[in-house]
Amino acid sequence: MSEIHGIGGPLPAIPDDMSVAQFMLDYHHPFRPVLAQPSPWLIEDSSGRKVWKEEIYSRTDALANSLSARWKIGENDVVSIFSPNSVDYPVIIWAVHRLGAIVSPLNPTQTAEELKHQLKSTSPKLLLAHSSNYATALAAAQIVGIAPDRVVLVDTASGLKDPAVRHATLSELIDEGVKQPKSFVERKLNPGEAKSKLAFLSFSSGTTGLPKAIRISHYALIANMIQVATFLKTDKKPLSEASLRPGTVILAVLPFYHAYGLAFVMHFTLFHGATLVVIPKFNFTDMLKSIERYRINYLPLVPPVAVLFCKHPDVKKYDLSSVRAVVCGAAPLSGELMTQLATLFPEAWIGQGFGSSQVISPFTAYQADDRIGMTETFTMIAMASPNCKVADPSSAGVLISGLVARVVRADGSLAPPGEPGEFVISTPSLALGYLDEKATKETFRDGWLYTGDEVIINEKAELFVVDRIKELLKVRAFQVAPAELEGFLLQHPDVADTCVVSLLDDFNGDLPLAYVVPSAAAQARMETDPAEGDRIKAALIKYVADGKTSYKQLTGGVEFTDVIPKLPSGKLLRRSLRDRARQMAKQGLLTSVPKAKL
């Protein structure tokens, strides 16, 4: 086998002379469905307010006008969004793109210390935050030198504890932009320029520590939308009967700062003629109410939410008969869960995709550890075939149209069908690399992405993930770098050495567990007082909880060890400790009981 091509034949023309905003608002691609009846683009979950294309268009241009007039936002300036989902999230993105500037979407649950790193990496000219995390945004902005008047609220000031704080709000900026003369000339791209012009700086956890900024071009996102549209045209049913068709009402609870929510949920489904019900904060019971209230048809999920559908008692209280499709990505979905979902939604199409998926492989005796996240391919590279009602749970899907893959053996040769090797990808949606040049050279080589995933691909272009060559964990579908937690733990005076591994959990995916070699002082205290060991473990768990965001906690606990096994080069033998921890968990021998809950 030399190369494997995704199904669906050659791609149609991909525009390379327009921004994402122009593609979404001003241009009609031949693969974009024409709606028989107009439908709103967005619905605000809390109020039921419907937002139509005309309103989005006018708010986008008004905001671009205000950003240009007030702060001179323009060519290659970075604007960071530190907010949960909002109906104005796409307005912010497309307004920034109108000006030739770059969007950096950020996780709104981060601590000020975590946010500081990302702001330092991208040097934004403006930071848009929500009232719920405005204090965090101000603290991080002060550290990196962003003036307080460049921190803007995306909602009203009602959530602020200090009413005396002076700030601009998004609504004020839009009103201002409507009233004043036009102050900007929209950035037009030359032929081919969309391939190099940055649209996003999105963050993905690095295996060696802190998250890395990934450089995403306008062309990459536009290409992926067209790739997915081409793939869906392989459906044997007419478009009017497809699970994802014009007028479909989509659940938009997945965070828009994440590649899955940003590229697929927000951009592709709107391109495909859907309506998004935008939910800013996840609450399972409230989400069930929204599905019933808005007759939602299509559920893009991550497996922790799928687990709740299968186990939460409130599911039976609501009418979910409108659901005709459930698609999972970003983390593992077992065959058992697929079966339970098919029982819960007997009329629905059930599948999963590899944009950042994780699966149970039939070729191995352990759970696969796929961790690339695929922000680097922005975002989908494999999807369940639209022609099967319930997808094969052992497969991460079929390679989508326009993608070329190689399976590379350890010796650099190409593996034949059915034989494992590293997953290497070429796709028109490929990112331009990281801001970090060294990291770029390690992962992006001659137009190919070396994912670090060990996979098997068969003759039908079906993808099976076998193992994760790199070391990222996935906690509730979020990437966690063990090295980041290890570096943080090593700053604690009671820690001489450490290695973070994972236990497995149906809901959370990975539960980070830290093996710790106590410092000499800690060891001496434990020898004097046997109860001191438990106090140290509790203190380390709290230390991480106080310093890291919610999904980067030591939910697997802390275990003491005499030594962290390493190669002569110093590389941690993480897998040996991982296997030891999972075996001990099965035998009930762990001294720290995992604290994960549904």
C-alpha angles and dihedrals in degrees: 000000000000107000135352120218125207118247126260102064127252120346122248118243114303113211109240099178104065140070125243089255092054091046092051100039110024109028135065114211116203090241093054108103119239111230116232088208124020115251132187116267094216139019120199104228098210097050105020090234112161118219117201129199093258092057092046090050094050095044091048093054093043092052092047089052092051095045090051096046099043103037105011090239106184148125112021095342112145122233116190123208113207100176144105119251117305136169085243094056093094089042090058092047096048093043089055090048091051086063096049090250130132130248122219110191112202135196105258093208095065124118120244090256092054092045090050091062093053094046090050090051096054105025096216121204090210136024120202113199139173123243089246092063100023093113090054091048092050092048093051092042091054091052094052096039103255109150116241091239088062092061106090129192116232090199135029125296094249093107096053119108093207110055090184092070109112115221144141121248128213092243091053091051092050092048089048092049092052094053102044128071117269108276102181141063110218113247109250119196126224120232108289094010094109088071092065103025110102118235100168143018100203124178128235125178114258123222091231099052137286123043118278126223112239119209109228120187126212088244092056094061094040090050093051092052090053091045092054092045090052091049092051090053087070086074109116092215122083115261091252089065100040121115090239108042138141111298094025112149109227129203106233103189097118108100116266092216089066118082092239092054095037103044104028107024100036104029108025098042091048089048087052093055101260132142118233122215099208115214116184100195129029118240113156099214092044088050090054088053090052092051089054096041097049098031091236114201107186127049118195102191144169117227097256088063090045088055090055091052088055098043113022114104093217092068091083092055096068138064106244096164092117091070112105101161138034119185124181131198144146097060144020124315114184127210090248092057091046089054093048092049090050089053092048093047103031095169096045134098108242121198148132134223138210107235087110103341134147125202144179107255120218089209096067139046095230137061114272119246105211108169112157094109089206095236078131090068096036089243146296119059101156134022137178111267110264088220096069120071096213116024124229103269092210092061129074087211139264122308108261127238119288095020123120120198138189128196106212124198122219090261091056096254122125118259122228123235113298096022122109126240142133115308110239120181141195116188137152088239093061116135119243091241136263129308084244105080094200092054090047092055091050096052108023112056125170094332095316129110115221100207101188090231121128107219146163121221121192131206091273092060090250113155124221119184112217105174145335115256092189121060109240119133125215115219114183086338094307120119116243122186111215088208091061092055091042092053090049093048092050088063090065113095093227094058122084096168137350146183125195119213134163139254117200126248131173094225104035100031098214126027107202112230122186122215105204133192103208118232118250091258092050091047091052092052091049091052090054096044119022091201090061091080092065091047091052092050091050090047092052092049090051091045091058092041091055095046105039137052121266099270094049095068127124092249089155091058134227127293125189120227135176094231141005107232113236142171118248086260089061095251112146116246089225097164093059091054091043091054091046091052094048092048091049090049091054090051094046092241101127112114092208112062112218111250100205116136136184 
